[in-house]
Amino acid sequence: MLMPHPATLRRLVDEYEALIAPGGESGAVAKPDQRAQDLAYTLCVSTGTRDVRRALERARRHLAAARRPVVPMRPAAPTAPRPPGTGGTEARDGGEADTG
């Protein structure tokens, strides 16, 4: 599954949470307006979920994973040279071998 860039995902999560944050001293959750509904939908689509709570959980896991350092891959083993005419450096102009 494709996931949005972490910066984009972070912006979506932050904006959604700001819109639904508990309001004032009563602690009541603000009623989602159209923008909050649009953000919830976008988060669900972006994370492959159907519930905004699960979308937020998955987004947070993805963002946490994006902050971890990337482990470099081991270098690939050397490969044997390709035979002439099989797509090596000798092939030119649409794959025709250079005959000199």
Buried (B, 14 or more C-beta within 10 A) or exposed (E): EEBBEBEEBBEBBEBBEEBBEEEEEEEEEEEBEEEBEBBBEBBBEBBEBEEBEBBBEBBBEBBEEBEEEEEEEEEEEEEEEEEEEEEEEBBEEEEEEEEE
